[in-house]
Every structure is written in structure tokens, then in C-alpha cells.
Amino acid sequence: QVQLVESGGGLVQAGGSLRLSCAASGFTFSSSAMSWYRQAPGKERELVARISSGGGSTNYADSAKGRFTISRDNAKNTVYLQMNSLKPEDTAVYYCNAREVLLLHEFNYWGQGTQVTVSS
């Protein structure tokens, strides 16, 4: 059974930091690309950051560049999102996503989300 469990969300003042974690199980984490998405009220879900299976390649949304850092620990089956210099517009539910490819078929898995609220 695939599970992605996010943690680390909360309420923080503008300029503060949070570190999100996503603990994965039930699939081959070390061969899966991992991503963080977010969805603000009334808006579509958007990609925040992605990291390759080995951790050697990362991509960020323009809004996250220079402030957020995605990383992973394949020994712990966990992906992280370090968020610094948070802004009120970062307020959203943050979701962990795994993309696994098996026999040329792509599978996407999602966590339940963790709320991040940044007060001004």
C-alpha cells in the first residue's frame, strides 16, 4: 500500500522558515522522482519543486527559486522541502508527489497534504 505522509506544516510569520517532510512507503522510493506541489484556496495545484530519483537534479518554480530547497534521503525514504523567507502568498496546502515508472507505465502518488499559513 502506497503511503506518502507529509508533516512540518504550520503557522509562521512572514520572513520565517518551515521544513516540510514527506515519509514514503509502499513503492520503490529510490527510483522515483519526488515533487512538492501546493494549492492555495481558489487556485489550481502548482508545482513548487522536483527532485530526481538520485537527487542530482532539481527544478523549482520561479516563486520558489532562491528561497526553497528540495532534498531527499533515500536511506530514510523521505523527501524534504526547506522553505525560507516565507511570504503570505506561500500560504497553501502543500502536497508530496511521487512519480514511479514501472514497465513504461507512469504512476503518480499523492499525500494528504499539510497546511502552511504565513501571516503578514
Contacts in CASP RR format, 6 or more apart in sequence:
PFRMAT RR
TARGET T0000
AUTHOR 0000-0000-0000
METHOD contacts of the structure
MODEL  1
QVQLVESGGGLVQAGGSLRLSCAASGFTFSSSAMSWYRQAPGKERELVAR
ISSGGGSTNYADSAKGRFTISRDNAKNTVYLQMNSLKPEDTAVYYCNARE
VLLLHEFNYWGQGTQVTVSS
1 25 0 8 1.000
1 26 0 8 1.000
2 25 0 8 1.000
2 26 0 8 1.000
2 27 0 8 1.000
2 98 0 8 1.000
2 109 0 8 1.000
3 23 0 8 1.000
3 24 0 8 1.000
3 25 0 8 1.000
3 26 0 8 1.000
3 111 0 8 1.000
4 22 0 8 1.000
4 23 0 8 1.000
4 24 0 8 1.000
4 96 0 8 1.000
4 97 0 8 1.000
4 98 0 8 1.000
4 109 0 8 1.000
4 110 0 8 1.000
4 111 0 8 1.000
4 112 0 8 1.000
5 22 0 8 1.000
5 23 0 8 1.000
5 24 0 8 1.000
5 111 0 8 1.000
5 112 0 8 1.000
6 20 0 8 1.000
6 21 0 8 1.000
6 22 0 8 1.000
6 94 0 8 1.000
6 95 0 8 1.000
6 96 0 8 1.000
6 111 0 8 1.000
6 112 0 8 1.000
6 113 0 8 1.000
6 114 0 8 1.000
7 20 0 8 1.000
7 21 0 8 1.000
7 22 0 8 1.000
7 23 0 8 1.000
7 114 0 8 1.000
8 18 0 8 1.000
8 19 0 8 1.000
8 20 0 8 1.000
8 21 0 8 1.000
8 114 0 8 1.000
9 18 0 8 1.000
9 20 0 8 1.000
9 94 0 8 1.000
9 114 0 8 1.000
9 115 0 8 1.000
9 116 0 8 1.000
10 18 0 8 1.000
10 114 0 8 1.000
10 115 0 8 1.000
10 116 0 8 1.000
10 117 0 8 1.000
11 117 0 8 1.000
11 118 0 8 1.000
11 119 0 8 1.000
12 18 0 8 1.000
12 86 0 8 1.000
12 116 0 8 1.000
12 117 0 8 1.000
12 118 0 8 1.000
12 119 0 8 1.000
13 118 0 8 1.000
13 119 0 8 1.000
14 86 0 8 1.000
14 87 0 8 1.000
14 88 0 8 1.000
14 118 0 8 1.000
14 119 0 8 1.000
14 120 0 8 1.000
15 84 0 8 1.000
15 85 0 8 1.000
15 86 0 8 1.000
15 87 0 8 1.000
15 118 0 8 1.000
16 84 0 8 1.000
16 85 0 8 1.000
16 86 0 8 1.000
16 118 0 8 1.000
17 82 0 8 1.000
17 83 0 8 1.000
17 84 0 8 1.000
17 85 0 8 1.000
17 86 0 8 1.000
18 83 0 8 1.000
18 86 0 8 1.000
18 116 0 8 1.000
19 80 0 8 1.000
19 81 0 8 1.000
19 82 0 8 1.000
19 83 0 8 1.000
20 36 0 8 1.000
20 80 0 8 1.000
20 81 0 8 1.000
20 83 0 8 1.000
20 94 0 8 1.000
20 96 0 8 1.000
20 114 0 8 1.000
20 116 0 8 1.000
21 78 0 8 1.000
21 79 0 8 1.000
21 80 0 8 1.000
22 34 0 8 1.000
22 36 0 8 1.000
22 78 0 8 1.000
22 79 0 8 1.000
22 80 0 8 1.000
22 96 0 8 1.000
22 111 0 8 1.000
23 76 0 8 1.000
23 77 0 8 1.000
23 78 0 8 1.000
24 32 0 8 1.000
24 34 0 8 1.000
24 77 0 8 1.000
24 78 0 8 1.000
24 79 0 8 1.000
24 96 0 8 1.000
24 98 0 8 1.000
25 77 0 8 1.000
27 98 0 8 1.000
27 100 0 8 1.000
27 107 0 8 1.000
27 109 0 8 1.000
28 100 0 8 1.000
29 74 0 8 1.000
29 77 0 8 1.000
29 98 0 8 1.000
30 53 0 8 1.000
30 54 0 8 1.000
30 74 0 8 1.000
30 77 0 8 1.000
31 53 0 8 1.000
31 100 0 8 1.000
31 101 0 8 1.000
32 53 0 8 1.000
32 98 0 8 1.000
32 99 0 8 1.000
32 100 0 8 1.000
33 50 0 8 1.000
33 51 0 8 1.000
33 52 0 8 1.000
33 53 0 8 1.000
33 98 0 8 1.000
33 99 0 8 1.000
34 50 0 8 1.000
34 51 0 8 1.000
34 53 0 8 1.000
34 70 0 8 1.000
34 72 0 8 1.000
34 79 0 8 1.000
34 96 0 8 1.000
34 97 0 8 1.000
34 98 0 8 1.000
34 99 0 8 1.000
35 47 0 8 1.000
35 48 0 8 1.000
35 49 0 8 1.000
35 50 0 8 1.000
35 51 0 8 1.000
35 70 0 8 1.000
35 96 0 8 1.000
35 97 0 8 1.000
35 98 0 8 1.000
35 99 0 8 1.000
36 47 0 8 1.000
36 48 0 8 1.000
36 49 0 8 1.000
36 50 0 8 1.000
36 70 0 8 1.000
36 79 0 8 1.000
36 81 0 8 1.000
36 94 0 8 1.000
36 95 0 8 1.000
36 96 0 8 1.000
36 97 0 8 1.000
37 45 0 8 1.000
37 46 0 8 1.000
37 47 0 8 1.000
37 48 0 8 1.000
37 94 0 8 1.000
37 95 0 8 1.000
37 97 0 8 1.000
38 45 0 8 1.000
38 46 0 8 1.000
38 48 0 8 1.000
38 90 0 8 1.000
38 92 0 8 1.000
38 93 0 8 1.000
38 94 0 8 1.000
38 95 0 8 1.000
38 116 0 8 1.000
39 45 0 8 1.000
39 46 0 8 1.000
39 92 0 8 1.000
39 93 0 8 1.000
39 95 0 8 1.000
40 89 0 8 1.000
40 91 0 8 1.000
40 92 0 8 1.000
40 93 0 8 1.000
43 92 0 8 1.000
45 95 0 8 1.000
46 61 0 8 1.000
47 59 0 8 1.000
47 61 0 8 1.000
48 60 0 8 1.000
48 61 0 8 1.000
48 63 0 8 1.000
48 64 0 8 1.000
48 68 0 8 1.000
48 70 0 8 1.000
48 81 0 8 1.000
48 94 0 8 1.000
49 58 0 8 1.000
49 59 0 8 1.000
49 60 0 8 1.000
49 61 0 8 1.000
49 64 0 8 1.000
49 68 0 8 1.000
49 69 0 8 1.000
49 70 0 8 1.000
49 81 0 8 1.000
50 58 0 8 1.000
50 59 0 8 1.000
50 70 0 8 1.000
51 57 0 8 1.000
51 58 0 8 1.000
51 70 0 8 1.000
51 71 0 8 1.000
51 72 0 8 1.000
51 79 0 8 1.000
52 58 0 8 1.000
54 72 0 8 1.000
54 74 0 8 1.000
55 71 0 8 1.000
55 72 0 8 1.000
58 70 0 8 1.000
60 66 0 8 1.000
60 68 0 8 1.000
60 70 0 8 1.000
63 89 0 8 1.000
63 90 0 8 1.000
67 83 0 8 1.000
67 84 0 8 1.000
67 85 0 8 1.000
67 86 0 8 1.000
68 81 0 8 1.000
68 82 0 8 1.000
68 83 0 8 1.000
68 84 0 8 1.000
69 81 0 8 1.000
69 82 0 8 1.000
69 84 0 8 1.000
70 79 0 8 1.000
70 80 0 8 1.000
70 81 0 8 1.000
70 82 0 8 1.000
71 79 0 8 1.000
71 80 0 8 1.000
71 82 0 8 1.000
72 78 0 8 1.000
72 79 0 8 1.000
72 80 0 8 1.000
73 79 0 8 1.000
73 80 0 8 1.000
79 96 0 8 1.000
81 94 0 8 1.000
83 90 0 8 1.000
83 116 0 8 1.000
86 116 0 8 1.000
86 118 0 8 1.000
87 118 0 8 1.000
88 118 0 8 1.000
88 119 0 8 1.000
88 120 0 8 1.000
89 118 0 8 1.000
90 116 0 8 1.000
90 118 0 8 1.000
91 116 0 8 1.000
91 117 0 8 1.000
91 118 0 8 1.000
92 115 0 8 1.000
92 116 0 8 1.000
93 113 0 8 1.000
93 114 0 8 1.000
93 115 0 8 1.000
93 116 0 8 1.000
94 113 0 8 1.000
94 114 0 8 1.000
94 115 0 8 1.000
94 116 0 8 1.000
95 110 0 8 1.000
95 111 0 8 1.000
95 112 0 8 1.000
95 113 0 8 1.000
96 110 0 8 1.000
96 111 0 8 1.000
96 113 0 8 1.000
97 108 0 8 1.000
97 109 0 8 1.000
97 110 0 8 1.000
97 111 0 8 1.000
98 108 0 8 1.000
98 109 0 8 1.000
99 106 0 8 1.000
99 107 0 8 1.000
99 108 0 8 1.000
99 109 0 8 1.000
100 106 0 8 1.000
100 107 0 8 1.000
100 109 0 8 1.000
101 107 0 8 1.000
END
